[in-house]
């Protein structure tokens, strides 16, 4: 059926702002915390310039030996400015770092939230090390945009404007010269630095991403590199990347140093020019000696606020590259489209899954990973799925958890199409223990709480007991606060699998998926873990994927081959079909 023109018309998408402006827009919600920091920074620089100018006025006026009452206000002002400068500088650092860190933490959370729908099907476009660099280094670069670019620029503009106004009030031609040189040093020099640093920033960022990927390969694949005799080549590639970064950093340092020297030259030119004009005006009787001194000192100190600007331009070049890389990550479309109005999902009662004619492709022009697959997971039943590597088992799990889309067929959860549910709701209902489940380098308690952050101590103990892990935990010196090492390196294989099982049981999903829970274990440990799994999942809708079904008593055992169910071998357990999983509150 052909849709009407109104339905097929596509509204053109609004053009997206530049990546740096998008990054700034993401940080602007925290302006209430950043504005006081910017005001404190500008006040600190103004206090420093006013302190020097007032001190110059006081010294020159005191040389004329006036009555003490005529300089008492200046004496108080010098003291107040000296104390106020330090207080404002401390306030600037305190409020600035607090506001910036809060802004970056909020933005990092948004980046993580944007990454969740991409995993795992949408992340192969990024290398793991490069993805880590985007999540850490590029997000951290956002703080440079606020702390080392915008706040120093705002302070420099405030001081330059104030110095120009004061100089113009004392001697108009001196104010014009000072304002012109301040404009050139504060605007043109940073722009030149930005233009020269653009190519260097892109090259350095690319090499840093490459170095992050190489470092991750060295740390996580050290054993494989050593076994294949490739450790030397990997070290050489890392050394070359490090040397390249050092060379680029030296080039950037030379650019910033030359720019800072240029600002100093403008400072000297402004001081000489303003002093010469002031001397001429003084000789003509148009300017007092006191004001002459104030103008000379003001021209000298007004450039102090401009000295951070070359470094700020260099940071801005780096921020622009990071903002573009983050925009590429945020603009990556998720592989699965969320429904406009997600359907509510009732997880308090047993759920079943019915799959009919399911077809899934990982690439539009590639072969079908699942081709017309049909199976049923009745509520409260155990289904065992067998199949060789490449038969489509992992693709089936990804489709059930809404990580990959399916082009045809149907997956019905609780009698409703899976596409109608939000991805988070679907994964809350269908989840469990997958092959790529990760054990984080933190405590046992924190690893388990990933499944349910609001779980009580009683819930943790019950999940560990059902996975037969509680006795081991209580035998440890630090018990629940024991660190598990990178990916569970401090645990044995059986303990790691039981920890993942406890985490899956703690999540308490209506449909539990267990993907190769005994992978990599010796036969005795595998048999013990599998026995614990069958005991812990009794009465729950469960999909168990394994290579070895020996001794398993399940409601149905399916064989998957080339994306289709090839055979069914039921092995009912006594009383299994009659017992349903209890209702969940």
N, C-alpha and C positions, 0 to 999 in steps of 0.2 A: 504494500500500500504506500502510495506517495504522500508524504506529509505536505500540508499547505506551505506556501511561501513564508508565512509568518513564523511557522515552527522551524523551518530549516534555516532561516536567516541567522547569521552568527554576528553578534555584537562585537565590533572590533575592541580588542583589549586596550585599555588606556596605557600610554607609554610609561614605562617605569623610570623613576628618577635615577640619576647617576648613583653608582654604588656607594660613594662616599656620603652623599646626601641621604641615602637610605640608611646607612649605618648611623649617621647623626640623628635621623628621625627615630631610630630604635632606642637611642640613648636619651632623647629629649624628655620622656616622662619623668626623669629624675632631675629636671631643671631646678626644682625647689631646693634641692640639696646642693646643686652646683652653683647656683647664682650667688649665694653668700660667699662661696669660695672664690669666685671670680671677683666679687666686690672687695674681699679682703686682700686678694693679690694686687688689684689695682690700687687700693688704699695703701698697701705696703710700699709699692714703687713710688706713689705720689709722696708719701711721707719721707722716703729717702731723698727724693729730689728737693722737696721743700725744706728738709733739714739742712742740706748743704747750702741752699740759697739763703735761708734765714741766718745760718751761722756766718756766711760771708757778709751779709748785711750787718750783723751784730759786731763782728770784728772791725769792719771798716768804720762803722758809726762810733764804736767805742774809741777808735784812734782819734776822733775829734774831741774827746773828753766832754761829752754832753752830760746833763744831769742824769742821775741814775734812774729817775722816774721815766725818762724818755726811752730807755732801752729795757725796762723791766718786762714789758710784754714780750719782747723778742727773747729774753732769757727764759721766760716760762714756756714760750713756744718751742725753743730748742730742746728743753727738757721733755716736753710733752711729745714732740715728734720723735725723739730718740727712743723713749719708752714705747710709744705707739707703733713705731716701725717693727720692733721685735714682737710685740703682741699680735700685730696684724700678720706678720710673717708666720708665726706659729698657728694662728687661726686659719690662714690660707692652707698650710700643709695639712692641718687636722681635718678641716671641712672638705678640702679638695680630694684627699685620698679616701675619706669615708664615702663621699658622694660618688666618686669614680668607681670605687670597688663595688658599691651597690649597683651602679648602672651596668657594669660589666657582668656581675653575677646574674642580673636579670636577663641580659642579652644572651649570656651563655645558656641559660635555661631555655630560651626561645630557640636557639640553634639546636639543642638536644631534642626539643619537641619536634622541630622540623625534620630531624634525622630519623626519628622513630618510624614514620611511615615508609621510609626508604629501605629499612632493613628487613630481610637480608637481600631482597631481589634488586633493590635500587642502588646498593653500595658497590657492586663490582666495577662501576665506572671510576671509582676512586681507589687508589692503592691504600692499604691500611695505614702505612706510615704517613702518607700525604693527608689522609683523612684525620689522623691524629694531630698533624700540624695545623690543620684548619680549625679543629676544635680547641686547641690550646693556644698556639702562637698567634693565629690570626684573630681570635677573639680577644686575646690579651692586647693586641695592637689597638683595640678600640679605646683603651685607657689612655694611650698616647694622643689620640685625637682630642681628648678633653683636657688631659693634664699637661701635655707638653706642646700642644698646638693652640687650642682655642683660648685657654686661660692666659698664657704668656702673650698672645696676640692682643687680647682685650686689654691687658695691663699696659702693653706698649702703646696702643692707640690712646689710652687715657692719659698717660704721661706725656706723649708727644703733643696731644691737643692742649693740655694744660700748660706745658712749657711754651708753646707757640703763642698762646693767649697772653701769658704774663710778659713774654719778651716784646710782643707787639704793643702792649700797654706802656711799657717803658720806652721803647724805641721802635717805631713801626718798621723801618727798613731792616733792623736787626731781627725782628720777628719774622719778616718775609724770608730772609736768608736761612734762619734756623728752621722754619717750617718746611722750606724746600728741601734742605739737606736731610731733615728727618724723614720726609716722604720718600726720597730716593733710597736712603739706607734701610728704611723699614718696609718698603714695598718692592722696589726693583731688585735689590740684592736677594731677598728670599725667593722671589719669582725665578731668578736665574738659578739659584740652588735647586729649586723644585724641578726646573727643566733639565738640569744636568744630572739630577739624581734619579730621574724617572727610569731610564734604561738600567741603571745600576740596581735599583730596587727590584725591578722585575727579575733580573738575572739572579740576584741574591736570594730572593724568595723562592725561585725555582730550584736553586741549588740546595737551599735549606730543606725544602720538601723532599728532594732526592736523598739528602743526608738522613732525614728522619726515617724514610723508608729503608735505607741501608742499615741504619742502626737497629731498627725493629727486626730486620732479617737476621742481623748478627746475634741479637739477644735471644730471639725465639727459635732461630734455626741453627744455633751453634753446633748442636750434635750432628745434624744432617750435613752441615758444611764440612765438619771435621771428617765425617765418614766418607764423603765424596772427594776429599782432598781439595776443596774449593775455598778453604779458609783464607789462604794467602791472597787469592784474587779478590775476595770480598773485602779484606783489610786494605788492599791497594785502592780499590774503588772508593772506600770511605776516606782514605788519606787524600786522594785527589780532590774529593768534594770539600774536605776541610780546608785544603790549601786554596781552592777556588774562593771559598767564602772569606778567608783571610785577605786575599788579594782584593776582593770587592769591598771589604770593610776598610782597607787602607785607602782605596780610591775615594770612598765616601768621606773618610776622615780628612783627606787632602782638600776635597771640595768644601767641606764645612769650615776647615781652618782658613782657607783663602777667603771665604765669605766673611768670616769673623774679622780677619785682618782688614778687609775692605770697609767694614762698619767702623773699625777704629780709625781708618784714614778719613772717613767722612766726619767722625767725631773731632778729629784734629782740625780738619778744614772748617767745620762749623765754629769751633772755639776760636780759631784765628780770625775767621771772617767777622764773627759777631764782636770780638774784642776790638778789631780794627775799626769797625763802624762806631762802636761805643767810644773809642778814643777820639775819633773825629768829632763826634757829637759833644764830647766833654770839652775838647779844645774850643769848640764854637760856643760853649756856654749853654748848650741845650740839654746836657745830662750831667747829673751830679756824680761825684766820685763814688759815692755809695752805690748808686744804681749801676755805674760802670762795672763795679766788682760783681754785683749780683748777676748782671747779664753774662759776664765771662764764666762764672761758676755754673750758672744755669745751662749755658750751652754745653759745658763739659759733662754735667751729670745727667742731662736729659737723654743722652745716648745709652746710659747704663741699662735702661729698660729694653733697649733694642738688641742687646747682645745675645739673648736666647733665640732670636728669630731665625738665624741661619740653621741652627739645630732643629727648630720647630719645622722649618721647611723640609729638612731631611726626614723628620718623623712623618710629615704629611705625605711624602712620596711613598714611604713604607705602608702607611695606613691605606692609601689608595689601592695599592696592590692587594693588601689583605681584604679590603672591602670588596674588591672585585671577586676574589676567590670565595668569600663568604656568600656573595650574591649568587655565584654559580651553584653553590651548595643549596642555598635556600630556594633557588628557582628550579632545581631538579624536580620534575614531576614525579609524584609517588606512583609506583607501579599499579596500585589498586586505588580506584576512585571511591571516595566516601559518598554515601547517599546524602541527598540534600536534607531529608528529614529521616534520621535513623529510627528504626522501629525499636520499641522497648523489648528487652530480653528478660524473661523471667528465669532466673537462675536458682530459684528456691525449690524447684522440683526436678525430678529426673528428666533428662533430655536425651533424645536419640538423634542420629544423623542418617539421612537417606541421600545417597549419591546416585545420580542417573545420567548416563551418557556423557560423562565429564571429559572435556578435551582442553588440554593446557599446552601452550607453546611458550618456550622461554624467549624466542625471537619470532617476529611476525612471519618471516620466510623460512624458519627452521622446522625441523620435524616435530611432531607432537610427542611431548613427554608423557602425557596421558591421553589415550585415544579411545574414547567411548567407555570409560571405566564406570562400572555400576556396582555398588555394594551398600549394605545397610548395617548400621551400628545400633541395634535396639537398646533401649534404656536398660541399664543394669547388667548388660552382657559384656563378656570378655571376647574380643575378636583378635586373633593373632594373624598378622600379615607377614608372609614370607616373600622373598624375592632377592635375586642377585643384584649386585651393584649396577646402577643404571637402569633398573627396571621401572623406576618412577616412584619409589617409596617416599623419598624426601620431597619430591614435587607434590605428592598427595598431602603430606603434612603442611607444606607451605600454602596449599590451596585451602585446606581446612582452617588454617590460622589467618587467612586473608593477607598473606604476604605476596602472593602472585594472583593475577586475575585468571579467570577461565573464559575462553572464547565461546564455548557452548556447553550445553548440559545443565545440570542443576545440582546444587548442594542445599539441602533443606535441614535446618537446625530447629528442632522443636516444632516442625510443621511449617516453617517459614523460610523463604529463600535467604541464604547466607548474605547475599549482596544487600539485603535490606537493613542489616545490622551495621552499626559503626565498627570499625576495625578493633578498637579497644574492647568493645563489648564482646565481639566474636572471640578475641583472644582471652578474655576473661572466662568465657564458657568452654573453649577448647584450648587447652594448654597442657603442659606437663614437662616431661624430661626429654629434651632433644639431644641430638648428637653434638651440637655446637654449644650446649649449655656451659656456662663459664663459672668457675669458682674464683672469686675475687680475692685479692691480697688484703684481706681484712679478717675480722673475727668470725667465728662460727655463727654467733648470734646475728651479725650484720648480714652474712650470706643468706641466712634463712629468712630474715625480714624482707629481703627483696621480693619474696612471693606475696607477702601480706604485711605492709608496714605497721598496721594497727594490731598485729597479733600480740596477745598477752604471753606472759611467761608460761602459763599453763598450756596455751596452744603450741608453743615451741617444744615443750617437754612431750606433749602428746604426739606431735609429728615425728620427733626424734625416736620416741619409743616405738611407734609403728614401723619405722624404718630400721629398727634394731641398732640405733646409733647412740642411744641415751647412755648406756653403760660406758661406752668409750669416752664420751664427752665428760662424764662425771669423774672419770679416772685421770683426766688431765690436770696439771697443776693450776692452770688458769681457767679450766672448765669452758664456759661459754665465751670467754674473752680470749681464747687461744687464736693466734694468727695462723692462717692456713697457707700462706705463701702464694707465689704467683701461680695461678691456675691450680691451686690445691697441691703444691709441691710437697707440703709437709704431711700429706696424707698418703695412705696406700690406695691402690686402685679400688679395692672394695669399699673402703671408707668414703672415698670421693663419690662413688656411685650411690651409696646410701645417703650421703648428704644431699645429692641432687634429688633423690627419691623423697627425702623428707621435705625438701623445698617444694616439690610438686604436690605432695599431700597437704602441705600447709596452705597452698593456693586454693585447694578444695574446689577444683573445677567440676562442673557437671559431666564433662567429657574429658577423660584423662588420656593423654597420648604419651606413650613410652617408646622412644626410638632407640633401639639397640642398647638397652640399659646394662647389658653385660659385655659390651664391646671392650676388648683388650684385657679381660680378666682371665685368670687361669680357670680350668674347668671346675675345681672345687669351689672357688670363690664365686664364680658365675652361677653355679647351682644354688649356693646359699643366698645370693642377692636375688635371684629369680624367685626363689621360694618366699623370700620376704615380700617381694613385689606382689605376688599372687595373693598372699595373705592380707596385705595392706589394701589392696584394691578390690577385695571381694564385695560384690553388690554394687559396684560402680560401673558406669559405661566406660569401657577401657578399650583402647586400640594399642596393642602391643606389637611392635615390629622387631623381629629377631631373625637371625640366620639359623638358629638351632631350636626347633620346636620339640625336641625330645623330652618326653615326660610331661608335657604341658597338657592340662585338661581344660579346654576352653569351649565356649559355645560354638565357635566356628573358627576354622583355620583356613585362610585364603592364601593363594599363591598368585603373585603379581608378576607379569612378564610382558615387556614391551608396552607398558601403559595399560594393560587390560588384566582383568581377573581371569585366570586360566583354570583354576580348580578350587573346589570347596570341600573341606574335610571336617565335618562337625565332630567334636569330642565333648559332649556335655558333661558338666560337673554336677554331682547330685545336689539338688535343691537350688542350683544357681539361678534358674529362670524364675523361681518363685520369689527370690529375695531381691528387693529393690533397694537402691541406696536411699538413706534417710533424707527427709526434707531438710533443706538448709534454711537457716534463719537469715 
